Every structure is written in structure tokens, then in C-alpha cells.
Amino acid sequence: MGHTITEKILAFHAGSEEVSPGDLVNVRVDLALANDITAPLAIEAFRSMGAERVFDREKVALIPDHFTPARDIPAAQNCALLRDFAREQELAHYFEVGRMGIEHVLLPEMGLVLPGEVVVGADSHTCTYGALGAFSTGVGSTDLAMAMALGEIWLRVPESMKLYYHGELQPWVGGKDLILHTIGSIGVDGARYRAMEFHGPAIAALSMDSRFAMANMAIEAGAKNGIFHIDDKTLEWLKGRSEREYRVFESDPDAVYVEEIDFDVSGLEPQVAFPHLPSNVKPVSQAGEVEIDQVVIGSCTNGRLEDMETAAAILSGRKVHPGVRAIIIPGTQWVVREMARRGWMEVFISAGAAVSTPTCGPCLGGHMGILAAGERSVSTTNRNFVGRMGHPESEVYLAGPAVAAASAVTGKLTDPREVMGE
Amino acid sequence: MSPTLLEGNAWRYGRNVDTDVIIPARYLALNDPKELGRHCLEDLDPEFVSKVKKGDILVAEENFGSGSSREHAPLAIKGCGVAAVIASSFARIFYRNAFNVGLPILESPPAVEGTKTGDRLRVDLEKGLIENLTTGNVYQATPVPEFMREIISRGGLVEYVKMRLNSNKQGKE
């Protein structure tokens, strides 16, 4: 019987010939990460375990990205805790404000995640790295403490589901639209405990940035991980990022899937998830009249260069609607620099948008764009739960950067094709 | 050892109770369970925190604890005095976190279906039995995976890792 890429990566890291769905395995971890919200509890658990040193100073990353630059005194205290721990443990990968980026944009960019690796992070969107053919999953702080102490984690081998996409994508449709469409089809627990394996010609045609956006939201369908096979685009993207060796794993032709779904995406429009679930998805043409107060373009889902490029293409020569606050948050310092170099910074500022230093900020209602009662935001982030971006009576509409930028111009949920006169 | 027999009043909620409503991110700079507990579920049911009594039991439908990996969520539930959560199903990260912070959780769709807010529940954690004293119905929860039972029997993940680290040390000497 054949095995899936997820099963093969886990078997290799468990030191087993093969593993099957349902097996509980102890696997070796190539990278363990935490942020300013989850690391304080992880450090506390690490100490309670009687651990003195992390298992490998090169394989633990701490990224203060959520409430940073510190939004208030408690957040500053938490950041100080991370900083002290990073110094004490001589961690090779601690990223201070100014060098820091949103963890799931930053770590792959720095070459800290490679194909075939196992990554656990005390952040649910750790599943992002599946775009590189790695197994990566989110865990809580205590599990992360175990990984920091022992370099191991116990996992139940997930059943895999095969998601196959075919057809040529329309303009202004990207990875975010594909994953919203998928979650809309299968529901917020449609992949609960499973591996989502992405396949097909439409996937092969996707950029790496779009693949990261898709893997990122696997958790929004309840999945343990989302994963892609590596191809020429992956290899090209990886070039020059790391000198570490890596292994390439592939699903066998006779691998067993618990479910297979085929998506014809040739006519797919830009998608929007209405409040208050990421599965509450409609094509933008069916959005109706939804007036908005804020637009957020950024996050671990859509804070990459391609997202900024899309937003700049739409905002170029246009103005943000007088009733809208447009907040643009590039994912890393590299993205910030590229935005400046390519003239997009000028585009955003001329359009009347605010441009921020990298931070998770408003995505989880942390800071940098909290909503008041009754306000609505179109956001390229990943969750639109009650109170996610602020007041429990506010609303978040999830979309890709094209819909978000077009909506910033018109002041209501808008199809980018309308703004671009297509 | 925590008690294995629990009795309390039920608080019944629907599907997809996510970690953002269990403990909103505006409180995530806090780490103390008691402080977190003061805001538990406030965006879903503003009255909950003022009315919940120590030992009460949360009962919810599918996908309880979906969303973020914040361990603050099971800590907030513990911190407000809730003794256990019964759900039709749990999101996977929450499921692990609950075990790791010592919050008892039980999976039983029929028990959830047969419970209303205010029902008196008795739970035998060892046997996985849920008794609704108001209706007289008894339910058997889905068994906990064996590996997790082993971790629990060793006092939880923290104790398990402590033991592993000690045996590593002895191995080196």
C-alpha cells in the first residue's frame, strides 16, 4: 500500500519504515517556534519541566510579531521575557523589531524551513510551510515547550484528503480565493484532524506566494496541515535561501486518501467570506451593497510581495475612499524594502493609505486598526469570528488583496474587475 | 490528583465555539488563569462569567475550540471555575491543549443533544460516563486515545517531559 507525502515525512522523522493514519508517533522536530503571545506560557512550561537548555539553539525561533512594536505595558513585559530567554539560551533565531517580520512570512524567507522538514509552532497558522512540501502544524504552548526541551513532539498521523484543482484562473483570482472557495465548500471542520494535500494544474500554475496563502488557511478548515508537492517554482523560490540539505518526499500513486475532491476553478470569481465564519463564502458579484469603514492588507496569509503588488496595481493612480481607513501591513522588512524600491510605497501613500511596520496587529484585534461597534472591515487576514478584529459587534469580510484594494477605492465590497474597468 | 467525579450545572452552546470568543485577543497579554477567566466567553454570552459557578460544565456542539492555538483558551475556561467541557467534537489544537493544562474534556454528540442550559450533570472522568440528573439519561463518551491516557497517568505532559529529561541526564552520567 502506498503512502502520502505527509505519512512519509512523519515516518522519516519518527525513524520508522512506514506509518499509517491513526498511528501515534514521536517525531523529531527540525524547527520549533513561538511568538510574543504563546512563548511566555511555553517558557513557563519549559521551566516547570525542569529543562535547562533548548535541544538545539539553531532549531528554536522566537518571533515577537503579534502585539509588537509593544502595544502596551503587558505586551512589553512579554516581549522582555522572550528577549531574556533568547539571550539566556543563545538562540540563533530571535528577531527583534526592525528585523522582525510576521513569523510565517519571515521564517521561509530566511530559509529556516525547507522541504521534507517537520516544523511545530505555537501558532495555529504554522501550517503555512506546507507550501514548501514540509510537514508543519500548530500546537499549544505546553506542546511547544516539549519540542523546545526534547526536540520531539507526539503526533497522531492524520488521514489525508486530496484536493485537485483544474482550469485556468481568471485575472485577480489568486491562492486566497482558491482556499476561501475550498473552505466554503467543505466547511470550517471539513478537514478536521486531516492533512489537506493540494494538487492539479491550477495549483502548478500558482505562484509560491499564493501557495503560502492556501496552506496558511488549512487550519480554517480544521486541518492538521496543508501540503504541496515541490516543483520548479518551489526550487526557484528556495534558491540562495539556505545551504542546509533537504529531502524531497512525494505521495505514491497508490497512496490512500480518505476523501478526494475535484474543483473546476476556470470560472471562479474573487471570493469573500462574510461574517462570522471563514466558510461563509460568496463570489464577489453576489456580495450586494456592503459599505465598509476599513481595509486591511497584510497578515501571515497575504502579507507577501505578490499581495502588495496586486494592491499597488489597483491603488496606482487611485484614491482611498474618504470614508475608508486603508491599512497596509507588509509581512517582513524585506517586503517593506521591495515596496519602497519598486515605487509601491509611493503608490500607497499617494492613494491615502497608512503603511505599517510588519505586525500581526489588527488581524486578531491586537492593535493597529481595531474596529468599533458596528464597523466593517474588508481584510486579507484569515479569521472573521465574532470580535476577531475588535468590538464584538464589528464585522470582518475576508478576501484576497485585489478585492480588498478595490473595496478601499469604492468604500464598499467591490469586484476588482469593476474598478479596473475590465 | 484531581477528582474524577464531577457534578455541576450545564451551560449549553452551539457549533464552532472558537478560541476568539472563548478568550478574545485583547486579553492575550495576560497569562494568569484567574484573570483570563474573568473574560471567558464574554463576546458569546456576556452574562456567562457573572453567573457561572465553580464546578459548572460547558456543553457545546461540533468543533469546540476552533481557531487559534492559544493555550489561554482552556486556561480561561479553567480559570472561571468550569470543571469540564463536553462537546460533540473538538478542534485538534484545543483538544491537545486541554489535556496539557489539565482541563477535562469529553466527546459525546448524544450527551450534547440531550442537554439544556441549567441541567444538572454528573461526570465520571475515569469511566467517561456522563449522567444528566435532570433527564435521567446516561451517556458513554468517546474513549481517550491510549497514548494520551498514558500521559495523563504520568501526571500530564510536563511531568512526562520531566521524567524524560531526568532519564537523559542519568544516561549521560
Contacts between the chains, C-beta under 8 A, distances in Angstrom:
chain1	res1	chain2	res2	distance
A	24	B	145	6.7
A	24	B	146	8.0
A	24	B	147	4.3
A	37	B	25	7.9
A	37	B	28	4.9
A	37	B	29	7.7
A	37	B	70	6.7
A	37	B	72	7.9
A	38	B	69	6.6
A	38	B	70	6.9
A	38	B	71	7.1
A	40	B	31	5.5
A	41	B	31	6.0
A	41	B	71	5.3
A	41	B	72	7.5
A	44	B	31	7.4
A	45	B	158	6.0
A	48	B	158	5.0
A	48	B	162	7.9
A	49	B	158	5.3
A	49	B	161	4.3
A	49	B	162	5.1
A	49	B	165	6.5
A	50	B	162	4.9
A	50	B	165	5.7
A	50	B	166	7.4
A	51	B	161	7.2
A	51	B	165	6.0
A	66	B	28	7.7
A	67	B	28	7.6
A	67	B	29	6.3
A	72	B	29	6.9
A	74	B	29	3.5
A	74	B	30	6.7
A	75	B	29	4.9
A	77	B	29	7.7
A	78	B	29	6.0
A	78	B	31	8.0
A	121	B	69	7.9
A	122	B	69	5.8
A	122	B	71	7.9
A	123	B	68	7.6
A	123	B	69	5.7
A	124	B	67	6.7
A	124	B	68	4.9
A	124	B	69	4.3
A	124	B	93	6.0
A	126	B	69	7.8
A	138	B	69	4.4
A	138	B	93	5.5
A	139	B	69	6.2
A	139	B	93	6.5
A	139	B	96	6.6
A	140	B	69	5.4
A	140	B	70	7.6
A	140	B	71	4.2
A	140	B	93	6.2
A	140	B	96	6.1
A	140	B	97	3.7
A	140	B	100	6.0
A	140	B	101	7.9
A	141	B	71	4.4
A	141	B	97	7.9
A	142	B	71	6.5
A	142	B	97	7.1
A	142	B	100	3.8
A	142	B	101	6.7
A	142	B	157	5.4
A	142	B	158	6.7
A	143	B	96	6.0
A	143	B	97	7.7
A	143	B	100	6.3
A	143	B	157	7.1
A	145	B	158	7.7
A	145	B	161	7.3
A	146	B	157	6.0
A	146	B	160	8.0
A	146	B	161	5.0
A	149	B	161	5.5
A	149	B	165	6.4
A	150	B	161	6.3
A	150	B	164	6.1
A	150	B	165	7.4
A	154	B	147	6.7
A	156	B	145	7.2
A	188	B	16	5.9
A	188	B	63	6.4
A	188	B	66	6.2
A	189	B	16	7.5
A	189	B	62	6.1
A	189	B	63	4.3
A	189	B	66	7.0
A	189	B	89	7.1
A	189	B	91	7.5
A	192	B	63	6.8
A	192	B	89	7.0
A	192	B	91	6.9
A	192	B	92	6.8
A	193	B	92	5.2
A	219	B	67	8.0
A	222	B	63	6.5
A	222	B	66	6.5
A	222	B	91	6.0
A	222	B	92	7.1
A	224	B	92	6.0
A	277	B	16	6.6
A	364	B	20	7.4
A	364	B	25	4.1
A	364	B	28	7.8
A	364	B	68	7.3
A	365	B	20	7.8
A	365	B	24	6.6
A	365	B	25	4.7
A	365	B	26	5.9
A	366	B	25	5.7
A	366	B	26	7.8
A	366	B	28	7.8
A	383	B	18	7.7
A	383	B	20	6.8
A	383	B	67	6.3
A	383	B	68	7.9
A	385	B	18	4.8
A	385	B	20	4.4
A	385	B	21	6.5
A	385	B	67	6.4
A	386	B	20	7.1
A	386	B	21	5.5
A	386	B	43	5.3
A	386	B	44	6.9
A	387	B	20	6.0
A	387	B	21	6.6
A	387	B	24	5.2
A	387	B	43	4.1
A	388	B	20	5.2
A	388	B	25	7.8
A	392	B	24	7.9
A	392	B	43	4.1
